[in-house]
């Protein structure tokens, strides 16, 4: 397993110097008990930062940049089911950014005021993958600091194969089909911000394809996290909302179960996943 390469010629981003709010004097760096965060002057950004002015979709706790070729999907989890276990209601739990043959799932969580959680989350995720999914993990350094690459066995049952597009099924090596599973690579990236934690899980071609990874990296780098002032227990998912663009697009759709938002002429952008 190998990690994506760092950018070799990245110019430092200059920002305004910190000043004392009462006196206007320059304030030297001081240990105020706050955690050392990996969200730096080049993003991802906190909503209180002076971040670049880009077109972004407002998902409530995350402002996610848009660009040509990107697709967006909101994943839901059931919050209420009927007697037969069928979902009656749900809440949005993650945002999926799609580009080419790649996807990046985004989630933002509350974090303690005086410590980050990425180190603990990374260790616990690795343990779950190794013990529950019988997978493998490898830690390394990426453009946002420590990250983790995982290999998880993905089932290739007759049902799974039947639901795959023909062109995708034809690309699966025969030995994988014979053994009934294929290795699935997932790249986990985490950022500890001020009272929040942002995680991305990248899958698909961007694991190896530098061009597709660079597009997703730019998206991740320019996300703005809106933590809010409400007290929340650590690791609680920050609330997501459906962007108004999705609602406006829904009004123009006749399909009952799939709503789409397509600013760049791509396929369905928001799907309720049960």
N, C-alpha and C positions, 0 to 999 in steps of 0.2 A: 504494500500500500504506500502511496506517495501523496504528499500534500502539494497544493497549488503553489506556484512561485510568487515571491514578493515582487512588487513593482521595483524596477531597478533605478528609475530616475524620477522619484517622487519629490516634488518641491515642497518644502515646509510651508504650512499655511500660517500667515501672520495674522494675529488678531489683536484687539485692543488690550492694552495693559490693564490689569486689575487695579481698581481704585477704591479708596475708602468711601463709603456712601455718605458719611457725615462730613468729612473734611475735604474730600476731593483729592487727597494725597495718595500717591502710589503706595500700594500695600505689598510688602514683601511676603513671600510664601511662608505659611505658618501651619503648624499641626493643630487643627481645630477639632481633631477627633473624628473627622469625616473619613470615609473609606477612600483609599487610593483607587480611582476608577480608570478603566481602560478606554472609556469614551474620551477621545482626545480632540485636539483642535481640527482634526480632519474628519470627524464624525465616526460613528453615529452621534446624533445631537440630542441634547436635552431641550425641552421646549423653552427653557429660560435662556438658552444660548443664543448668540447672534449667528444663526445658521444661514447657509446660502439660500437665496430666493429662487426656488425651483417649483415647477408644477408638481403637486402631490395630491394623492387621494387621501381623504380624511377618514381614517378608520377609528377615530376616537382616541385611543391610547397610542396609536401610531399614525404618523403622516408618512406615506410611502411614495417616493418619486415615481413618475411615469415617464416612459420613453418609447419610441417606436419599436415594435416587435414584442412588447411585454403583454402578457395576459395576467389577469388577477382573479383569484377564486377565494371565497370565504368558506371555511369548513365549520360545520356545526356539530355539537353534541346534544343528545337528547336530555331534556330536563324533566320530561313527563312522558309516561308511556301508558298505553291502555292495558287491559287484562291479558292480551295476547303478546304484549311486549313491543307493539308498534309505536313509534314515536308520535306524540301529540304536540309537543312543543320542544324548542331547543334554543341554545344560545351560541353565538359565534365564538369560536375558541382559537382560531388561527387564520392567518392570511397566507395564501399560496401565490407566489410570483412565478410565472412560467415564461421561459424564453427558449425557443428552439426545442431541443430535446432535453431541456433541463428544468428543474423546479426547485424553489427555495421556500420552505415553510417558516413563517415568522410568528413569534410569540413574545409578549412582553409581560413581565411579572413584577410585583412589588418586592423590594429588597430591604434589609435592615439599613438604618441610617448610618451606622458606623462600621459596616463590613460588607464586602461583596459576597456573592454566593456561587460564582461560576466554578471555582475550584471544587466545591462540594457537589454541585450539580454534575460536573464532568465525571467525578469519581463514582457517583451513584448511577449515572447513566451507563458507564462502562460496566459496572457490576451487573446491572439488569441485562445488558446485552450478552454478557458472557454466561450468566447463570440461567436466564430465562429463555433467551433466543439461541443459545449455543453459538454465539457469534464471536468475533474477534475485534479488538480495539487497539489503536495506536495513537499516542499523543505526539504532538509536534507544535512548531511555531508557524503561524500564518501572518497575514498582514494586519490582523487585529489582536495578535498575541497568542496565548495558548489555545489550541483547538484539538479536536479529536476526529480521527477517521475510523469508521466502524464497517465491518463486513458482517452482514446479517443474511442467513439463508432465507431465500424467498421461495415459497411453495409454488410449484408448477403443476397443479392438478389439472385434470381434464377440463374442469369448470373454468379455472383461471385462463387456460390456453384458449378456450372457446370464446372468451370475452375479449381477447386481445385482437387488435387490428391485424389483418393478414400480413402486412409488411413488417410489423414488429415480431410476430411469431416466426417468420422466416429467418430472422436474424439470430434466433436463439440456437446455440450449438446443440447438436443432437445429443451429446453426452449429458447436457443439463436436463433435457427433456426425459431421457432414459432414467436418470437418477431421481427425477421428481422435484428438483430444486435448483436454484441458481444463486450465485453470490450477488448480494445487493450492497453497494457501497453508499454510505451516508457520511457526509462531512458536517460535523457539529461545530458551530462558531458561537461564542458567547461574549457579551460585553457587560461589564458591571458599570452602571451609571449611578447618578445621585438618587438613591432610594428606588432604583429600578434595575432590572436585569433583562437584557434583550438576547434572545437565542434564535439562531437560524439553523435549519437542517437542510443541506443541499443534496440533491440526488440527480442522477442522469448524466448527460454528457459533460456537464461543467466540472465533474470530478477530474477529468483528464483533459478536456478541451479548454485551452487557455482563453480563447476568444469568448466562448460562452461564459466562462467563469468571470472574466473581467466585467461583463455586463451586469451580472448578479452582484459582484463586489461593489460596483458603483451604486447600485440600488441600496445595498445594505449600508454603505458608507454615508448615504444621504438621508437615511431614515431619521425622523424626529420623534422622540418618545415623549408623550404627554403623561406625566405621572399623576398630576393632580395633587391636591392638598389633603384629601381624606386619609385618615389613618387606615392602614391595611396590614394584615399579618404577612410576614415574609413568604414569598413564593405564591401568593395569591395572584391569579391571572388578572392583569389589568383589563378593564372592560373594553370590548370592541363594539363598534357600531358599523352599520352599512352606509357607505358613502352616498351622498345625494345623487351622484351620477348613476349609481346602480338603480336607484329608485326611479329616476327619470327614464332610464332605458327600459325598466320593467313595464312602464306604462305603454311602451310601443311594442311589447311582445305579446304574441297570442298563445305561446306555450304555457302550460299550467304549472309545470314543476321545475322549469329551468329558466332563470332570469339571466340576462346577459348585459354586460357593459363593454363596449368595443370601440375605444377611442382610436385604435390603430388597425381596424379591420382584421381582427383575429377571431377565433372561435369563442364559445361560451366562456365568460369571465367569472361568473359567480354561480356556484352550484351548491345546493344543500346536500351535504354528505351525511348519510344516516348510518 
